Amino acid sequence: MVLLLLAVVAITLLLVHQLWYRRLGLPKGPFPLPGVGNIHQMWNYERWEDKLLEWKNEYGNIYTYWMGPMAIVSVNDYKTAVDMFIKDGDSYIERVTFEKFLKATRGGIHGLIDTSGSLWREQRRFTLRVLRDFGLGKNKMQDRVLEEMQTICENVNKDIEAGVVEHDFHKHTDMATGSVINAIICGYRFSTGGREKEFHKLKELTERMMKNFSDPLLNMAISSDFLCSIPPFKSKFQLSIDLFGELTSYLYGVVDEHINNNDYSVDMEPQDYIDAYLSEMHRAEEKGEAHYYSKIQLANCVFDLWFAGQETTSSTMTWGIAYMIRYPDVQKKLHEELDRVIGSDRMITVADKPELPYTQAVVIEIQRMANIIAQNLPRRNTRDIKVDGMTIKKGTIIIPQISVMMIDPLVFKEPKRFDPSRFIDNNGHFKPIEEVMPFSLGKRMCLGEGLARMELFLFVANIFNQYKLLPGEVPPTLKKITSGVSIATAPYKCRIEKRY
């Protein structure tokens, strides 16, 4: 009887702590279940941003929801996000680190995405400098993208000539984006030299990783050292370790190949990011300087750059082509502008961009509608802050919810309609809308934004200048394969007609 009474008291105290005490000082929001939080509510939605928008309408622009035992303060309007994450950006630059998960998968807190403090600042600064040296935003980078675009055209035309009726266009854009980022990071393309199988293996691993990350059991396991040790959470946790292990094993192999084939003790012109990193590491070691450069940090930086530079851009292109097939009136308007301004099968360049406002509008509407980051990456505030008259304690997890801002019906009329004309003003000029920020905002925004914007414009403009894309026997569904953080649309094929 005493033991039963003690158990009841313990459970009561636990519930009071979880459901009342931990919620004190946080903005109001949906009621969380013990241990589960609000995950069960979000997983009923194909797109999490739809549920997040519902909560915004119910609780206001700033509210708290729970992912398992983890409280998240969600900022859902643009003005507040700018005030917090741009004007007061230094207060929101710390990442949330799940040390047990990161140690098991990454060997510790390494890379560019999960790090904070001086490590993150120094490594991000170095990476931005290397990307600029390799021509980010310049003609050199454009040439890389157009080289892959030419390869797409050659392969598509071969398929057309061979009598292929329905095409998987995704395999072409997927390989192209992978080759662009890999040439920058590792020094070689996947689309030439017989490395196609290498790319497909990497894609298989990353797709399995994304599927695993879309599982609510893993999300709960990551945020709880207890849950990750018991079934069925343990198996999801272990799968992540196995998949990361395979990917990092490959990346260490590429790094070792660079070390074995180059002498970084002498001055040399870096051919890729790995070269530049190893040269800088050797320089710092020779001078006896304190530094953050290491082989494990390099492998994790390469992983972050490859994943962010390939997966997001490739998925956006797949969504974009699907929308263009499902909205033939938009594709027709795009063709009309391209015919009027370009009028030939020559490669379109960034220099043509100012004369192609509707093409620009199509690209930005693709990004808005694809909305591939359902829940932005979490940050922590580095000091106590005041928002809407409420003090939020230092160390609270806070997210600028860009996915909600990009479908806000107060900003975008019929937000679920694919309508590039919303970005065209009365004079026919391209009109940006600030709430569209697919690369996030503030000091933690994506460092590959310049490359991604260039790729998307060049691929979209050139693909639709060269071809007319039509639905296959089964049109694109415009649905995600799985719910939540998944960024992929269901596979589809299309018919292709050459325009020249």
N, C-alpha and C positions, 0 to 999 in steps of 0.2 A: 504493500500500500504506500509506504514511504517512497519507494523507488518510482512508483507511478506518479505520485504527487510531484517529486523532483523533476520528472520528465515533463510533466505538464507545465511546471513553472519555467523550465529551461526553454521549452518550445514557445511559451508565451513571451518570454523576454526576447527570444530571437526574432519573433514576429514584430514585436514593438520596435526593436532596433532596426529591422529591415524596412518595415512599412511606415514608420513614423519618424524615428530619430534621424535616420539617414536622409530623409526628405526635407528636414528642416534647413532653411536657408537657401533652398533651390527654387527656381521658378516652378509654378504649378504645371501639371501635365497629366497624362493618363496614369491610372492606378496600376502599379506593377505587381505581378505575382511573385512570391518569394522564390528566389533562385532563377526564375525565368525572365522576370522583368516584363517587357512588352513584345518580346520576340514572337510570341504566339499570335499577336495581332498583326504584325508586319508580314508574317509568312503566308497569310491568306491573300496577299496582294502580289500580282505579277510584277508590279513596279512599286518599290518601297516609297518612292517620292509621292505617290498618290495618297498613301496613308499619312505620310509626314505633312502633306498639304491639308488633309482633313484635320489633323491635330492643330495646325496653325489656325485654321478657321475656328476651332473650338477654344483654344487656349491662348491665342495671340501670337505675335511675331517671335517671342522667345518663350520656350517651354522646355520641360525636362522629360525625357523618356529613358527607358532602361534596357540595356542589352545584357540579359542575365543580371549579375550583381553590379553591373557598371552603369552609373548615372551619366547621361549625356545631356548637356545644355545645348539646345538647337537654336541657332539664330537664322531666321527665315526671311528677313526682308533686307533689301539691298542697302538702304541708307544706314541701318544699324550695323550691318556687316562692314561697310566702308569705315564708319566711325571707329569700330573696334579693331578690325584686322588690317586696315591700311593706315589710318591716322594714328592709331596706337599699336602699330604692328609688333613692336618689341615685347609687348605684354602677352603675345599669343604665338610664340615661336617654338615652344617646347612640345615635343611629341609625347604621346602616351606609349610607354614601353612595357610590354608583357615579357618580363625577363626570362621566365621559364621557357616560354614558347620561342623567343628569339635565340636563347642559348641552344635549344634543341635543334632549331632549323638553320640559323645563321652563324652559330658558333659564338654568339654574344650580340651586343648592340653595335652593329656595323652598317655600312652603306650610307645612302643619302636620304632615304625615306624615313627610317626609324630612329635616326640619331638626333641629338640635340646639342646645345651648347657650343663650345669652341670647336669640337670635332666636326659638327655639322657645318658651322660657318666656314671653317677653313677648307673642308672638302668640297662644299658647294662652290665656293669662290674659285678653287682650282679647276673644277669641272666646267664652270662657265667660261673661264679663260681658255681652256683647251678647245671647247666647242667653238668659240670665236676664232681661235687660231685656225681651226679646220674649216672655217668659212660659213659658220652658222649665220643665215640671213644674207649671204652673199652669193655671187655667181658660182663659186666653187661648189657650194651645197646644192644649188639649183641644178648644176650639171649632173650631180649624182642622181637626183630625183628623175631628171629627164632621161638619163641613161636607162633607168629601170622602166620608165614609161615606154621607151622604145622597145624594150624587151617584152613588155605586156602586149604591145601591138603586134609584134612578130609572132608571138605564141597564139594570140587570139586569131590572127589572120590564117595561121597554119590550120587551126581547128576548123575555121569556116571553110577553107579550101578542101579539107578532108571530109567535109560533109557532116560535121557535128551539128546537131539540131539544137540541143539544149546545153548551155554552158554553165559551168560553175565559175563565175567571174571572181568570186572570193579567193580562189586559189591563186589567181594572178596578182591581185592587189595585196594579198597576204604575203606572198613571196617578195613582192617589190618593197613593201615597208620593212620587212625583215632584213632585206639586203641593204637598204639605205642605212639603217641604224647599225647593222653589224659591220659594214665597211668603215664607219666612223669609230666604232669601239674596238673591233678585233682586226680590221684591216683587210677583210675579204667579203665578197658578195656570195650569197647563197644561190643566186640565179645563174651563175656561171661556174665552170670548173668542176662540175660533178658533185656539188655540195648540197643538192636538193634533199637527199635523204637525211642529212644532218639537220636541215631546217625542219623537216617534217617531224623528226624525233623531238626537237625542242618544242614545237607547237603542240605535240601530243601531251608532253609533260605540263606545259603551261595551261592547256585547256583542262587537264585533270585537276590541276591546282585550283583553277577558278571554280570548277564544279564543287570541289571540296570546301572552298571558302564560302560557297553559297549555302552550306549546310548549317542549320541552326545549332546542331550539336557541337560542331567545331567552334562556332562563335562563342558559345557558352563555356567550352573547355578552355579556350585561350584566356578568357578573363577570370578563370578560377583555377588555382593550383590544385584544389581538391578534386574538382570534376574531371580534370584531364588525366586523373589516375584511376578512374573507375569506368567500367563498361556502362553504356556504349560510347561514351565520350572519348575514352582512351583510344579506340580504334581510329577515330577521325583525327585525333592528335597525332597518332603514329603515322597515319597516311601522309600528313603534311611533312613530317620529318623525312619520310622515304622519298617523297617527290622533290623536296628541296635538296636532299642528298644527291639525287641523280643529276639535277640541274647544276648544282655547285661543283660536282665532280667533273662535269663537262667544262665548266668555266675555269676551274683550276688547271685542267689540261691545256686550255688555250693560253693561259698565263704562263705555264711552264714551257710551252712551245716558244713563246716570245723570249723567255729567259735563256733558253738553250740556243736560240738562233741569233741573239744579239749581244753586244758588249755594251752595257749601260755605263761603264766606267769612262767611256770616251764620249765627246760631244757628237751627237747624231741628230738628224732631222726626224722627229717622231712621225711615224706613218699612220698611227691610230692612237686612240685614248690609252690603251694599255702601254704602248711605248712611252707616251708622255708621262704616265703615272710612274712607271718603273724608273725612268730617268730622274724624275723628281725625288723619288725615294732614295735612289743611290746618291744623289747630290746632297740630300739632307744628312744621310748617314756619314758621308765623307767629311762633312763639315762638323759633325758631332752635334748637330742641332736637335733640340727636342721636336718631335714631329708625330703626326698621326698616320703616316704612310706605312702600310704593311700589306702582305700578300692576302691575308684574309679580308682586310678592308677593301682592297682592290677587287677581289672576286665579288664581294657584295655590292660595290658600286656598279660593276659591270652588270650584275643581275638587275639592279634597279633601273639602270639606263636602258637595258635591252627590253625588259618587260614593259616599262612605261613608253618607250619609243616605238615598240612594235605592236603590242597588243591593243593599246587604246586607239592608235591611228587606223590600224587594220579593221578593228571592229566598227569604228565610225564610218569608214568607207563602205563596209558591208551594209550597214544600216542605210547609208545614203543612197546606194544603188537600189536597195529595196524600196525606199520612198519614191525614187524617181520612176520606178516601174509601176508603182501603185498610183502615182499621180502623173499620168501622161500629159496633162495640160501644162504642168510645170516643165516637164522635159521639152515639150514643144516650144515654150517661151525661151528656154535656155538655148535650144538649137537656133531659134530665130536671131537671138543676140549674137551667137557665135558666127552665124552665117553673115550677118551684117558687118561685124567688126573684123573677123578673121578671114572668112571666106575661102579657106584653103585647108589642106591637110598638114600644114606646117605645125611644128611644135609650138604650143602657146607657152610664153614665159611670164615671169613676174612683172616684166615691163609692160605687159598687156593689161595688167590688173585694173588700172584706173579707168580703162575704156570698157570694162566688163562689169558694170554694177550689179546686173541681175545674177551673173555667175557668182559674184561675191555673196550676194544675198542667199543663193542656193546653198553655198558652203556653210554659212553661219546658221541657216535654218536646219541643215543636216545635223550640225553639232547640237543645236538646241533640242531637236526632237529625239536624237539618239540618246542624249542625256545619260551617258554611260557610267557616271559616278553617282549611283543612287544615294549613297551615304558618304559624305566627304570624309577624308582621313582625319582622325581625331587629334586635337591639340590640347594643351593645358595652359591655363593662365599663370604667368610668373609672379603675379601679385594680386592682392585683393582688388576687385573692381566693382564699380557701381553701374548697374544697368537698370533702367526704368525704376529708379529709386530703391533697388534691391542690391545688397552687397553679396557678391559671389566670391567665396573664399579662394585664395591661392591654391593652385593644384587641381582645380575642377576641370573636367573634360568639357571642352566647348568646341562646337563644330559650326562653321559657316555653311549652311545647307544650300549649296548652289543648285542642286537638283530641283528644289522647291522654287527657288527664285526664277528658274528658267521656264516654269509652267504656271507662274502666278497669273490668274485670270484678270487681276487688276492691271497688269502690264501688257499681257498678250491676249487679245481677243481670240476666242476659240483656240486655246493653247494646245489642244490635241490635234489641230489641223495643220498639215504641212503646207505652209504658205509663205514662201520667200518674199512676197510683195510687202510684207510687214516691215521689211528692211529697205524699202525704196520710198524716197520722199516724193513730194508733188512735182518736183523738177526732174524726176527720173534718176536721181543720184542715190548712191548707196548710203543708207542711214543706219549707223550702228545703234544698238540698244544696250545700255550699260548692264542690264540684268543678265545678259548672256555672257557668262564667264566660265566656259567649260574647263579652263585651266586653273580654276580657283582664284584666290586673291590674296594679297598681302605677301609677306616675306616667305611664306611656304608654298607659293604658287609653283606650278610645274616649270622646271628650268628648261624643258625642251619645247616650250610654247612656240618659239620662232620656227623651229624645224617642222613641227606638226602643222602649223598654219600654212607654211610653204607647200608641204606635201599635199595637204588636202586641196588647196587651190589648184595646184598643177595637175594632180590626178583627176579631179572632177572635171576641170576645164578640158583637158586633153582627151579623156575617155569619151566625153559626150560630144566633143568636136569630131572625133573619129567614128563614133558608133551611135546607133539608136538601139536602146535596150528595151525588150518587150517581155511580157510575162511568159513563163514556160507553161507546161500543162497544169502545174500547181503554182499559183502566184505566191509571192512572199507573204507571210502571215503578219509581219510587223510585231511579232511577239517574242519575248525573251524565252530562251530555252528553259531556264530555271528562274526562280524568283530571287528577290533580294539584290545582292551585290553583283550578280551576273551581268555581264555587259554584252553578251552575244545574242544575236537574233537567230531564230530557227533557220537551218540550212535551206537554201532554195537554188533553183537554176533558172536561167533566162534564155531567151532567144536574142540573137545579135544580128543587126544589119549594118553593114559598112556604109558610111555616108560619102565616101570618096573612092 
